[in-house]
Amino acid sequence: MTSFLRSDRSRPVAVWLFIVAAMVFAMVVVGGATRLTGSGLSITQWKPIMGALPPMSDQAWRESFELYKKIPQYQLVNPDMTLEGFKGIFWWEWAHRLLGRTVGAAFALPFVVFLIRRDIPRRLIWRCAAMLGLGGLQGLVGWWMVSSGLSERVSVAPERLMVHLGLALTLFVLLIWTGLDAWSGSPRAEERSPWRGWSLAFLGAVFFQCLLGALVAGNDAGLVYNDWPLMNGHVFPADYAGHGLWATLAHSQAAVQLHHRLMAYALFVAGLAVAFAARRDRPLAAGAKAVALAVGIVVTLQASLGIWTLMARVPITLGVLHQAGAAVLLATATVFAWRVRRP
């Protein structure tokens, strides 16, 4: 009879969700490396099934290279690229897509098994189903992003890159939060403290900063204004405005970098405030205080890394580390927002 009862928590389900979250983290890191190496447009076709296999012969490699030669990135940026050079960027994009397929399988197959075994807590089933749908949507959005760079641009549209990264990070947050719920079960009583709202506001601000970072990346805005704290010796960049509001917000290198800087300052101050205020809040649980301290440490490291990355003109290693640091900060903020709800 007990095999037909659904428990309010499941440690195996939690472990599964945490593993998938780690894989999504790897996707974000590999995606950053793919962008920084200029590899994202090397595969010009979307083949969800057959595309899982790389070119298997010299002829297949030459055919893939010829397809790449037809897009503006090759013609305007890489006209001297050889077949061997093409293979170098191809493997980054192929690895990114293969990892995406692997993440999908790692979520979908255990999800079905856990459903059949009735291991998933009832209150979490709809959330897991929603995450499965988000994963499928992410594949479509990924191709939508890539397609923007195949005809009239030499790179993907920054706003589409922002949507692609935003969906990945949304899935990342949901996986962590749902995994924590599956591990601990329903709270006996939720903590009714002011931290509930503040922690969600901080989490939302970190997420928004990640989106601003995507616009910086999509516009290669880290390659300009590489002094700090000023911007080419000025507080406010002279070429801030674009041709219209959207052109300024999404496509002006000066504007997107300034917005990213200003939000970073705000997050740095807020992160330290969270750490110090939580430490002085006696009613707050010790576990929540520990996570708040982690928030302060991670936000400090991420801000320092961001300045270093900018002033070094975004070398690949630092660029990847900075993107990974953003995901770590988002994960830490997620755990804090979840933890303050537990007495």
NUDO-890370 format. One record per residue (C-alpha): x, y, z; residue in three letters; residue number from 1. Coordinates in Angstrom, 2 decimals. Example, Ala and Ser with C-alpha at 12.3 -4.5 7.8 and 13.67 -1.06 7.14 Angstrom:
2
KELO	12.30	-4.50	7.80	ala	1
KELO	13.67	-1.06	7.14	ser	2
//
This chain:
343
KELO	0.00	0.00	0.00	met	1
KELO	2.84	2.41	0.81	thr	2
KELO	4.19	2.11	-2.75	ser	3
KELO	1.10	4.00	-3.96	phe	4
KELO	1.57	6.90	-1.54	leu	5
KELO	3.41	9.98	-2.69	arg	6
KELO	5.81	11.43	-0.11	ser	7
KELO	6.12	15.17	0.40	asp	8
KELO	9.85	14.96	-0.22	arg	9
KELO	12.24	12.81	-2.20	ser	10
KELO	16.01	12.88	-1.87	arg	11
KELO	16.55	10.97	-5.17	pro	12
KELO	14.42	13.54	-7.01	val	13
KELO	16.38	16.33	-5.35	ala	14
KELO	19.72	14.82	-6.39	val	15
KELO	18.45	14.45	-9.96	trp	16
KELO	17.42	18.12	-10.08	leu	17
KELO	20.73	19.28	-8.62	phe	18
KELO	22.63	17.23	-11.22	ile	19
KELO	20.60	18.78	-14.03	val	20
KELO	21.21	22.23	-12.51	ala	21
KELO	24.95	21.51	-12.59	ala	22
KELO	24.62	20.52	-16.25	met	23
KELO	22.79	23.77	-17.02	val	24
KELO	25.62	25.60	-15.27	phe	25
KELO	28.05	23.80	-17.59	ala	26
KELO	25.86	24.84	-20.54	met	27
KELO	26.15	28.49	-19.49	val	28
KELO	29.93	28.21	-19.19	val	29
KELO	30.37	26.42	-22.52	val	30
KELO	27.96	28.88	-24.12	gly	31
KELO	30.14	31.73	-22.90	gly	32
KELO	33.24	30.09	-24.34	ala	33
KELO	31.40	29.50	-27.61	thr	34
KELO	30.54	33.18	-27.87	arg	35
KELO	34.00	34.41	-26.85	leu	36
KELO	35.70	32.21	-29.46	thr	37
KELO	33.33	33.44	-32.17	gly	38
KELO	32.07	29.90	-32.72	ser	39
KELO	28.31	30.31	-32.37	gly	40
KELO	27.60	30.65	-36.11	leu	41
KELO	29.84	27.82	-37.30	ser	42
KELO	26.90	25.40	-37.64	ile	43
KELO	24.44	27.04	-40.01	thr	44
KELO	21.70	24.42	-39.92	gln	45
KELO	19.36	23.27	-37.18	trp	46
KELO	19.01	19.50	-37.16	lys	47
KELO	17.73	18.46	-33.72	pro	48
KELO	18.23	14.74	-34.40	ile	49
KELO	20.78	14.28	-37.19	met	50
KELO	22.79	17.26	-35.98	gly	51
KELO	23.89	15.26	-32.95	ala	52
KELO	26.59	13.71	-35.13	leu	53
KELO	29.55	15.83	-36.31	pro	54
KELO	30.88	15.54	-39.88	pro	55
KELO	32.17	11.99	-40.28	met	56
KELO	34.26	12.34	-43.46	ser	57
KELO	36.49	14.84	-45.22	asp	58
KELO	33.71	15.50	-47.70	gln	59
KELO	31.23	16.20	-44.92	ala	60
KELO	33.67	18.64	-43.33	trp	61
KELO	34.14	20.47	-46.63	arg	62
KELO	30.38	20.70	-47.11	glu	63
KELO	29.92	22.19	-43.63	ser	64
KELO	32.71	24.66	-44.31	phe	65
KELO	31.12	25.70	-47.60	glu	66
KELO	27.85	26.44	-45.78	leu	67
KELO	29.76	28.61	-43.32	tyr	68
KELO	31.41	30.49	-46.19	lys	69
KELO	27.98	31.72	-47.30	lys	70
KELO	27.28	33.78	-44.17	ile	71
KELO	28.49	37.34	-43.47	pro	72
KELO	30.69	36.32	-40.54	gln	73
KELO	32.99	34.37	-42.84	tyr	74
KELO	32.89	36.91	-45.65	gln	75
KELO	33.50	39.98	-43.49	leu	76
KELO	35.35	38.68	-40.43	val	77
KELO	37.05	35.37	-41.30	asn	78
KELO	37.71	35.42	-45.08	pro	79
KELO	41.16	33.86	-44.57	asp	80
KELO	39.92	31.00	-42.38	met	81
KELO	41.13	27.54	-43.37	thr	82
KELO	39.30	24.25	-42.98	leu	83
KELO	41.39	23.49	-39.88	glu	84
KELO	40.46	26.85	-38.39	gly	85
KELO	36.81	26.14	-39.12	phe	86
KELO	37.05	22.84	-37.29	lys	87
KELO	38.28	24.72	-34.22	gly	88
KELO	35.17	26.90	-33.98	ile	89
KELO	32.87	24.09	-35.13	phe	90
KELO	33.74	21.86	-32.16	trp	91
KELO	32.81	24.57	-29.64	trp	92
KELO	29.36	25.06	-31.11	glu	93
KELO	28.84	21.33	-31.60	trp	94
KELO	29.81	20.66	-27.97	ala	95
KELO	27.38	23.35	-26.82	his	96
KELO	24.52	21.82	-28.81	arg	97
KELO	25.42	18.28	-27.75	leu	98
KELO	25.44	19.34	-24.11	leu	99
KELO	22.00	20.88	-24.63	gly	100
KELO	20.68	17.59	-26.01	arg	101
KELO	22.29	15.75	-23.09	thr	102
KELO	20.65	18.08	-20.57	val	103
KELO	17.29	17.47	-22.23	gly	104
KELO	17.70	13.71	-22.01	ala	105
KELO	19.02	13.90	-18.44	ala	106
KELO	15.84	15.72	-17.43	phe	107
KELO	13.17	14.05	-19.56	ala	108
KELO	14.05	10.37	-19.06	leu	109
KELO	14.32	10.40	-15.24	pro	110
KELO	11.22	12.62	-15.11	phe	111
KELO	9.19	9.89	-16.80	val	112
KELO	10.66	7.20	-14.55	val	113
KELO	10.00	9.22	-11.38	phe	114
KELO	6.44	9.89	-12.52	leu	115
KELO	5.80	6.20	-13.08	ile	116
KELO	7.29	5.35	-9.70	arg	117
KELO	5.31	8.18	-8.07	arg	118
KELO	8.49	9.52	-6.49	asp	119
KELO	7.96	13.20	-7.29	ile	120
KELO	6.07	15.08	-4.55	pro	121
KELO	2.65	16.00	-5.92	arg	122
KELO	3.16	19.73	-5.38	arg	123
KELO	6.32	19.64	-7.54	leu	124
KELO	5.00	17.72	-10.56	ile	125
KELO	3.63	20.76	-12.36	trp	126
KELO	6.88	22.63	-11.73	arg	127
KELO	8.93	19.79	-13.21	cys	128
KELO	6.61	19.65	-16.22	ala	129
KELO	7.04	23.40	-16.69	ala	130
KELO	10.82	23.01	-16.60	met	131
KELO	10.61	20.29	-19.24	leu	132
KELO	8.66	22.70	-21.43	gly	133
KELO	11.21	25.46	-20.80	leu	134
KELO	13.99	23.11	-21.85	gly	135
KELO	12.27	22.39	-25.14	gly	136
KELO	11.62	26.09	-25.68	leu	137
KELO	15.28	26.81	-25.03	gln	138
KELO	16.28	24.72	-28.02	gly	139
KELO	13.96	26.72	-30.27	leu	140
KELO	15.18	30.02	-28.85	val	141
KELO	18.77	28.90	-29.38	gly	142
KELO	18.15	28.42	-33.10	trp	143
KELO	16.16	31.67	-33.24	trp	144
KELO	19.23	33.38	-31.81	met	145
KELO	21.68	31.72	-34.22	val	146
KELO	19.49	32.46	-37.24	ser	147
KELO	19.80	36.20	-36.54	ser	148
KELO	23.48	36.03	-37.49	gly	149
KELO	23.22	34.04	-40.71	leu	150
KELO	22.12	36.67	-43.22	ser	151
KELO	22.63	40.34	-42.36	glu	152
KELO	24.85	40.31	-39.25	arg	153
KELO	28.30	38.98	-38.38	val	154
KELO	27.11	37.93	-34.91	ser	155
KELO	23.84	37.07	-33.24	val	156
KELO	21.40	39.82	-32.24	ala	157
KELO	22.21	40.96	-28.65	pro	158
KELO	18.56	40.94	-27.57	glu	159
KELO	18.18	37.35	-28.76	arg	160
KELO	21.32	36.37	-26.88	leu	161
KELO	19.77	38.01	-23.81	met	162
KELO	16.57	35.95	-24.19	val	163
KELO	18.58	32.75	-24.71	his	164
KELO	20.70	33.29	-21.60	leu	165
KELO	17.68	34.49	-19.61	gly	166
KELO	15.78	31.27	-20.31	leu	167
KELO	18.78	29.16	-19.32	ala	168
KELO	19.17	31.04	-16.05	leu	169
KELO	15.44	30.86	-15.33	thr	170
KELO	15.66	27.09	-15.69	leu	171
KELO	18.78	27.09	-13.49	phe	172
KELO	16.98	28.95	-10.68	val	173
KELO	13.89	26.72	-10.90	leu	174
KELO	16.01	23.56	-10.78	leu	175
KELO	17.83	24.71	-7.64	ile	176
KELO	14.69	25.92	-5.86	trp	177
KELO	12.70	22.81	-6.74	thr	178
KELO	15.61	20.58	-5.77	gly	179
KELO	15.73	22.24	-2.35	leu	180
KELO	11.97	21.75	-1.99	asp	181
KELO	12.27	18.09	-2.92	ala	182
KELO	15.13	17.58	-0.47	trp	183
KELO	13.48	19.26	2.51	ser	184
KELO	9.77	18.81	1.91	gly	185
KELO	7.12	21.38	2.75	ser	186
KELO	8.10	23.78	5.54	pro	187
KELO	6.28	23.23	8.81	arg	188
KELO	5.81	26.98	8.94	ala	189
KELO	7.13	29.66	6.64	glu	190
KELO	9.24	32.44	8.12	glu	191
KELO	7.22	35.69	7.99	arg	192
KELO	10.15	38.08	8.07	ser	193
KELO	11.06	41.10	5.94	pro	194
KELO	13.79	38.97	4.39	trp	195
KELO	11.20	37.22	2.23	arg	196
KELO	10.68	40.29	0.06	gly	197
KELO	14.25	41.60	0.21	trp	198
KELO	15.75	38.27	-0.76	ser	199
KELO	13.48	37.97	-3.80	leu	200
KELO	14.29	41.55	-4.79	ala	201
KELO	18.01	40.78	-4.59	phe	202
KELO	17.53	37.59	-6.61	leu	203
KELO	15.61	39.53	-9.25	gly	204
KELO	18.34	42.18	-9.37	ala	205
KELO	21.04	39.54	-9.92	val	206
KELO	18.98	38.01	-12.71	phe	207
KELO	18.49	41.42	-14.32	phe	208
KELO	22.24	42.09	-14.11	gln	209
KELO	22.85	38.82	-15.96	cys	210
KELO	20.57	40.03	-18.74	leu	211
KELO	22.49	43.31	-18.91	leu	212
KELO	25.67	41.27	-19.13	gly	213
KELO	24.24	39.40	-22.11	ala	214
KELO	23.71	42.73	-23.89	leu	215
KELO	27.30	43.68	-23.13	val	216
KELO	28.48	40.37	-24.55	ala	217
KELO	26.23	40.56	-27.60	gly	218
KELO	27.52	44.02	-28.48	asn	219
KELO	31.19	43.21	-27.70	asp	220
KELO	30.93	46.17	-25.36	ala	221
KELO	33.64	44.80	-23.10	gly	222
KELO	36.17	45.72	-25.81	leu	223
KELO	35.55	49.46	-25.41	val	224
KELO	35.98	51.80	-22.43	tyr	225
KELO	38.52	49.54	-20.76	asn	226
KELO	39.51	52.00	-18.07	asp	227
KELO	37.92	52.02	-14.62	trp	228
KELO	36.25	53.64	-12.73	pro	229
KELO	35.93	56.24	-15.51	leu	230
KELO	34.93	55.53	-19.11	met	231
KELO	37.66	56.85	-21.40	asn	232
KELO	38.39	59.43	-18.74	gly	233
KELO	34.77	60.53	-18.35	his	234
KELO	32.01	59.68	-15.88	val	235
KELO	29.42	59.55	-18.66	phe	236
KELO	30.37	58.20	-22.12	pro	237
KELO	30.04	60.69	-24.97	ala	238
KELO	28.53	58.19	-27.43	asp	239
KELO	25.89	56.88	-25.02	tyr	240
KELO	22.84	57.53	-27.22	ala	241
KELO	21.95	55.39	-30.22	gly	242
KELO	19.45	56.08	-32.99	his	243
KELO	16.33	55.75	-30.86	gly	244
KELO	15.45	54.29	-27.47	leu	245
KELO	15.82	50.60	-28.36	trp	246
KELO	19.04	51.22	-30.26	ala	247
KELO	20.41	52.87	-27.12	thr	248
KELO	19.20	50.28	-24.62	leu	249
KELO	20.09	47.18	-26.65	ala	250
KELO	22.71	48.16	-29.23	his	251
KELO	24.80	51.07	-27.96	ser	252
KELO	28.13	49.74	-26.68	gln	253
KELO	28.57	52.72	-24.38	ala	254
KELO	25.04	52.49	-22.98	ala	255
KELO	24.98	48.75	-22.29	val	256
KELO	28.37	48.87	-20.60	gln	257
KELO	27.36	51.86	-18.46	leu	258
KELO	24.13	50.14	-17.41	his	259
KELO	26.04	46.98	-16.52	his	260
KELO	28.53	48.98	-14.46	arg	261
KELO	25.86	50.92	-12.57	leu	262
KELO	23.90	47.76	-11.77	met	263
KELO	27.11	46.09	-10.61	ala	264
KELO	27.73	48.90	-8.13	tyr	265
KELO	24.19	48.60	-6.82	ala	266
KELO	24.47	44.82	-6.47	leu	267
KELO	27.82	45.08	-4.73	phe	268
KELO	26.40	47.44	-2.11	val	269
KELO	23.23	45.36	-1.77	ala	270
KELO	25.16	42.11	-1.42	gly	271
KELO	27.33	43.50	1.36	leu	272
KELO	24.24	44.98	3.03	ala	273
KELO	22.57	41.56	2.95	val	274
KELO	25.62	39.92	4.54	ala	275
KELO	26.00	42.48	7.35	phe	276
KELO	22.30	42.94	8.08	ala	277
KELO	21.67	39.19	8.19	ala	278
KELO	24.52	38.73	10.63	arg	279
KELO	22.96	41.28	13.02	arg	280
KELO	19.42	39.88	12.68	asp	281
KELO	19.05	37.67	15.74	arg	282
KELO	15.75	35.98	14.77	pro	283
KELO	17.20	34.89	11.42	leu	284
KELO	18.19	31.22	11.34	ala	285
KELO	21.89	30.37	11.44	ala	286
KELO	21.67	28.61	8.08	gly	287
KELO	20.24	31.71	6.42	ala	288
KELO	22.98	33.84	7.97	lys	289
KELO	25.63	31.53	6.54	ala	290
KELO	24.14	31.81	3.06	val	291
KELO	23.92	35.60	3.43	ala	292
KELO	27.64	35.66	4.22	leu	293
KELO	28.24	33.61	1.08	ala	294
KELO	26.24	36.20	-0.88	val	295
KELO	28.56	38.96	0.34	gly	296
KELO	31.69	36.96	-0.51	ile	297
KELO	30.52	35.92	-3.97	val	298
KELO	29.29	39.40	-4.94	val	299
KELO	32.66	40.85	-3.93	thr	300
KELO	34.60	38.29	-5.94	leu	301
KELO	32.32	38.74	-8.95	gln	302
KELO	32.64	42.54	-8.89	ala	303
KELO	36.42	42.28	-8.68	ser	304
KELO	36.50	39.75	-11.50	leu	305
KELO	34.29	41.97	-13.64	gly	306
KELO	36.67	44.93	-13.27	ile	307
KELO	39.68	42.72	-14.05	trp	308
KELO	37.95	41.25	-17.09	thr	309
KELO	37.03	44.68	-18.44	leu	310
KELO	40.47	46.23	-17.97	met	311
KELO	42.11	43.18	-19.58	ala	312
KELO	39.80	43.55	-22.64	arg	313
KELO	37.91	40.31	-21.99	val	314
KELO	40.39	37.49	-22.61	pro	315
KELO	38.60	34.19	-23.08	ile	316
KELO	39.60	32.72	-19.70	thr	317
KELO	38.47	35.75	-17.70	leu	318
KELO	35.32	36.15	-19.80	gly	319
KELO	34.31	32.56	-19.11	val	320
KELO	35.11	32.89	-15.41	leu	321
KELO	33.05	36.08	-15.19	his	322
KELO	30.04	34.36	-16.77	gln	323
KELO	30.48	31.38	-14.46	ala	324
KELO	30.71	33.77	-11.50	gly	325
KELO	27.41	35.35	-12.49	ala	326
KELO	25.74	31.93	-12.41	ala	327
KELO	27.32	31.16	-9.02	val	328
KELO	26.02	34.47	-7.62	leu	329
KELO	22.57	33.71	-9.02	leu	330
KELO	22.64	30.27	-7.41	ala	331
KELO	23.72	31.74	-4.06	thr	332
KELO	20.97	34.36	-4.20	ala	333
KELO	18.47	31.60	-5.02	thr	334
KELO	19.51	29.51	-2.03	val	335
KELO	19.28	32.57	0.23	phe	336
KELO	15.79	33.48	-1.01	ala	337
KELO	14.68	29.89	-0.42	trp	338
KELO	16.37	29.55	2.95	arg	339
KELO	14.82	32.65	4.59	val	340
KELO	11.43	31.05	4.10	arg	341
KELO	12.43	28.24	6.45	arg	342
KELO	12.24	28.96	10.20	pro	343
//
